[in-house]
């Protein structure tokens, strides 16, 4: 306990497998007309984060954290922003460094374990006087918030956290993406990140071999050629993956935490489903629907997903 009985069963008829459930929403689903108000948060190291707010004068705040190479404009962030703002919550959807549409100032970007940024965002949100705060993270954003909650004692106003499609074990996820049927995702992410790094190299001096970077095709190669150069605290890619992964921090999480990872998620390996931990800790709730893909979980009408409803039900159960 508590392993939850999956409640997501019925997907659109044309979502014939986990790849369709992952790719189609990512490419084609949009949420229009959301009244974001952008604010720039200056960081202590001289960089910045762009925050997208929906403020309604409420005393409750939801902090939304996007996935790798996502942003606050992604459909999976805008849907819960709309859903919960209509239910009496203020919304703070934050963009990782370089993800807001403007390049960040420093050589570094962000990564799964870079919790200093999410900590700065949460602290800033709490400083606005909210009495209740809930964290909702997707994919990498879910891993960030899990690590954040497990490596420090969070503010008591943070009442619960919810994570969807989380690579709880980063190395296992990297291995999963190297499988033949999943290489599409790795190539897409690496291509986007490589292009962003090369663009940054035209703006500032980076401690990298640009010609070598142009040749990389895998996460391991990319992290060796770039990430380790701007984060010298890690000795190699394996050391990097082992230290940033969130599963080692989950035993220390003390607030109610829901993890929803689909069994057919093409980006998650076996170690991304922490069954034994959920059985041992009363506050860690794990749900593993057979269907859903990666950040999919779309309902047949296509306008909403199971994720908003699961998060809302979890909040109702644990906060009221």
C-alpha positions in Angstrom: 0.0 0.0 0.0 -0.7 2.3 -1.6 -0.6 0.8 -5.1 -3.6 2.3 -6.8 -6.0 0.5 -9.1 -5.7 2.1 -12.5 -8.7 4.2 -13.6 -7.6 5.2 -17.1 -8.8 2.6 -19.6 -10.5 4.1 -22.6 -8.4 6.0 -25.1 -9.4 7.4 -28.5 -9.9 4.6 -31.0 -7.1 5.8 -33.3 -4.5 5.6 -30.5 -3.5 2.1 -31.3 -0.4 2.0 -29.1 1.8 3.9 -26.7 3.7 5.7 -29.5 0.4 7.1 -31.0 -0.7 8.1 -27.5 2.7 10.0 -27.0 3.2 11.6 -30.4 -0.2 12.7 -31.6 -1.1 14.9 -28.6 2.5 16.3 -28.7 2.2 17.3 -32.3 -1.4 18.3 -32.7 -3.1 19.2 -29.5 -3.5 22.9 -28.6 -5.0 24.9 -25.8 -6.0 28.4 -26.9 -6.8 31.7 -25.1 -5.1 31.1 -21.8 -4.6 34.4 -19.9 -1.0 33.9 -18.9 0.8 36.9 -17.3 4.6 36.6 -17.8 7.1 37.6 -15.1 10.8 37.3 -15.2 12.5 35.9 -12.1 16.2 37.0 -11.7 18.4 34.3 -10.2 21.3 34.6 -7.8 23.8 33.3 -10.4 22.9 36.1 -12.9 20.5 34.0 -15.1 16.7 34.2 -15.2 13.6 32.1 -15.4 10.4 33.2 -17.1 7.2 32.5 -15.1 3.7 32.3 -16.6 1.0 33.1 -14.1 -2.8 32.9 -14.0 -3.8 35.0 -11.0 -7.4 35.0 -9.7 -6.9 36.4 -6.2 -6.9 32.9 -4.7 -5.0 31.8 -1.6 -4.1 28.4 -3.3 -1.3 27.9 -5.8 -0.4 25.1 -8.2 3.1 25.1 -9.6 3.4 23.3 -13.0 6.7 21.9 -14.2 7.2 20.9 -17.8 9.3 18.2 -19.4 12.5 18.0 -21.4 12.5 20.7 -24.1 9.0 21.7 -23.2 7.6 25.0 -21.9 4.6 26.5 -20.2 3.0 26.7 -23.7 2.8 22.9 -24.1 -0.7 21.4 -24.2 0.0 19.2 -21.1 0.8 22.3 -19.1 -2.0 24.6 -20.5 -4.7 22.0 -19.9 -4.2 21.7 -16.1 -3.6 25.5 -16.0 -7.0 26.1 -17.4 -8.6 23.2 -15.4 -7.4 24.3 -12.0 -7.7 28.0 -12.5 -11.4 27.4 -13.1 -11.5 25.5 -9.8 -10.2 28.3 -7.6 -6.4 27.9 -7.9 -3.8 30.5 -9.0 -1.3 29.0 -11.5 2.4 29.3 -11.7 3.8 27.6 -14.9 7.5 28.1 -15.1 9.9 27.7 -18.0 13.3 26.1 -17.5 16.4 28.1 -18.7 16.2 28.6 -22.5 12.7 27.2 -22.7 10.6 30.4 -22.7 11.5 31.5 -26.2 14.5 33.5 -25.2 18.0 32.1 -24.7 19.3 32.2 -21.1 22.5 34.1 -20.2 24.8 31.5 -18.9 26.6 28.6 -20.6 24.5 26.0 -18.7 20.9 25.1 -19.5 19.0 22.8 -17.1 18.8 19.0 -16.4 16.7 16.5 -14.4 18.6 17.1 -11.2 19.0 20.9 -11.3 16.6 21.5 -8.4 18.1 24.9 -7.5 15.8 26.4 -10.2 12.6 24.7 -9.1 13.4 25.7 -5.5 13.8 29.3 -6.5 10.4 29.2 -8.3 8.6 27.5 -5.4 10.1 29.9 -2.9 9.1 32.9 -5.0 5.5 31.5 -5.3 5.2 30.9 -1.6 6.5 34.4 -0.9 3.3 35.8 -2.4 1.4 34.6 0.6 -0.4 31.4 -0.6 -1.6 29.2 2.2 -1.7 26.0 0.1 0.7 24.9 -2.6 0.5 21.8 -4.8 3.3 20.8 -7.2 2.4 19.0 -10.5 5.2 17.9 -12.8 5.4 16.1 -16.1 8.2 13.8 -17.2 11.5 15.6 -16.4 9.5 18.2 -14.4 8.1 15.5 -12.3 11.6 14.1 -11.6 12.8 17.5 -10.6 10.1 18.0 -8.1 10.5 14.5 -6.6 14.2 15.2 -6.1 13.4 18.6 -4.7 11.0 17.1 -2.1 13.4 14.3 -1.1 16.6 16.3 -0.7 15.2 19.1 1.6 12.5 19.7 4.2 9.8 21.6 2.1 7.8 24.5 3.4 4.8 23.3 5.3 2.5 25.1 2.9 3.4 22.6 0.2 0.6 20.1 0.8 0.9 17.5 -2.0 2.8 16.7 -5.2 1.7 14.9 -8.4 3.9 13.5 -11.1 3.0 12.0 -14.5 5.2 10.0 -16.9 8.3 10.4 -14.7 11.7 8.8 -15.5 12.2 8.0 -11.9 15.4 6.3 -12.9 17.2 8.4 -15.5 19.7 5.8 -16.5 17.0 3.2 -17.1 15.1 5.8 -19.2 18.2 6.5 -21.2 18.5 2.7 -21.9 14.8 2.5 -22.8 15.3 5.3 -25.4 18.2 3.4 -27.0 15.9 0.5 -27.9 15.2 0.2 -31.6 11.6 1.2 -31.5 12.2 4.2 -29.3 15.2 5.8 -30.9 12.9 8.3 -32.6 12.4 10.1 -29.3 16.1 10.2 -28.4 17.0 11.5 -31.9 14.3 14.2 -31.6 15.4 15.4 -28.2 19.1 15.3 -29.0 18.5 17.2 -32.3 16.6 20.0 -30.5 19.2 20.2 -27.7 22.1 20.1 -30.1 20.6 22.9 -32.2 20.1 25.0 -29.1 23.7 24.5 -27.9 25.1 25.4 -31.3 22.9 28.5 -31.3 24.3 29.5 -27.9 27.8 28.9 -29.1 27.3 31.8 -31.5 26.4 34.1 -28.6 29.0 33.2 -26.1 32.2 31.2 -25.5 31.4 27.6 -24.4 33.9 25.1 -23.1 33.1 22.6 -25.8 34.3 21.1 -29.1 31.7 22.4 -31.5 32.8 20.0 -34.3 32.5 17.1 -31.9 29.1 18.3 -30.8 27.8 18.3 -34.3 28.4 14.6 -34.6 26.6 13.4 -31.4 23.5 11.3 -31.8 22.7 10.0 -28.3 22.1 11.4 -24.9 25.3 9.8 -23.6 27.3 11.5 -26.4 25.5 14.8 -25.9 26.0 14.8 -22.1 29.7 13.9 -22.5 30.3 16.6 -25.1 28.3 19.4 -23.5 26.6 18.7 -20.1 29.8 17.5 -18.3 31.7 20.5 -19.7 29.4 23.0 -18.1 28.8 20.8 -15.0 32.3 19.7 -14.0 31.0 18.4 -10.7 30.1 15.1 -12.5 33.0 12.9 -13.5 31.3 11.1 -16.4 27.8 10.5 -17.9 27.2 7.5 -15.6 28.0 9.6 -12.6 25.8 12.3 -13.9 22.8 10.0 -14.4 23.2 8.3 -11.1 23.3 11.5 -9.1 20.4 13.4 -10.8 17.9 10.5 -10.8 14.9 11.1 -8.5 14.2 7.5 -7.3 17.0 7.7 -4.7 15.3 10.7 -3.1 11.8 9.3 -3.0 12.2 7.5 0.4 12.7 10.9 2.0 9.5 12.5 0.6 7.1 13.0 3.4 4.1 14.8 1.8 1.4 12.9 -0.2 2.9 12.2 -3.6 1.1 10.6 -6.6 3.1 9.0 -9.4 1.2 8.0 -12.6 3.3 6.1 -15.1 1.7 4.2 -17.9 2.8 0.6 -18.6 3.1 1.4 -22.3 5.2 4.5 -21.9 8.0 4.2 -24.5 10.4 6.3 -22.5 10.3 4.5 -19.2 12.2 1.3 -18.2 11.3 -1.1 -15.4 13.1 0.9 -12.7 10.8 3.9 -13.4 8.0 2.1 -11.6 8.7 2.2 -7.8 6.4 -0.5 -6.7 8.3 -1.6 -3.7 8.7 1.9 -2.3 5.0 2.6 -2.8 4.2 -0.6 -0.8 6.5 0.6 2.0 5.5 4.3 2.3 2.0 5.4 3.2 2.4 8.7 1.4 3.7 7.5 -1.9 0.9 6.5 -4.3 1.7 4.7 -7.5 -0.7 4.2 -10.4 0.3 2.3 -13.5 -2.4 2.3 -16.1 -1.9 -0.2 -19.0 -2.5 2.6 -21.4 -1.5 6.3 -21.6 1.8 6.6 -23.4 4.1 9.4 -22.3 2.2 12.4 -21.1 -0.8 11.2 -23.1 -3.7 9.8 -21.2 -6.2 11.4 -23.6 -9.9 10.9 -23.2 -11.9 10.0 -26.4 -13.3 13.5 -26.9 -9.7 14.8 -27.2 -10.1 18.0 -25.2 -9.1 16.8 -21.8 -6.9 14.1 -20.3 -7.0 11.7 -17.4 -4.1 13.7 -15.9 -6.2 16.7 -14.9 -8.9 14.5 -13.4 -6.5 12.3 -11.5 -4.7 15.3 -10.1 -7.9 16.9 -9.1 -9.2 13.8 -7.3 -5.8 13.4 -5.5 -5.9 17.0 -4.3 -9.5 16.6 -3.1 -8.6 13.4 -1.2 -5.5 14.8 0.5 -6.2 18.5 0.9 -10.0 18.9 0.6 
